[in-house]
Amino acid sequence: MEINVIVKVGSKENKIEKVDDYYKVSLKARAEKGEANLELIRVLKKYFGKEVKILKGFKSKRKVLRVVWLFCNSNK
């Protein structure tokens, strides 16, 4: 699943809000040395309970991310 995200850095708290067809994510981290991107991945991973990867927008506040749904086949 691909999601669109708008990131706000330097907030007082980490917060995720679903708005129409995108997510608005506020992060405590600053946009320095990739810190905000790492924090974004960590926060969304916890929110979805799945792996998250940035596809587009590494240096932008508008990003496209992929939530990776892992499947396990237990038919042995």
Summary of the structure (lengths in Angstrom):
residues: 76
radius of gyration: 13.3
end to end distance: 28.0
largest distance: 48.7
contacts: 186
relative contact order: 0.25
helix: 18%
strand: 39%
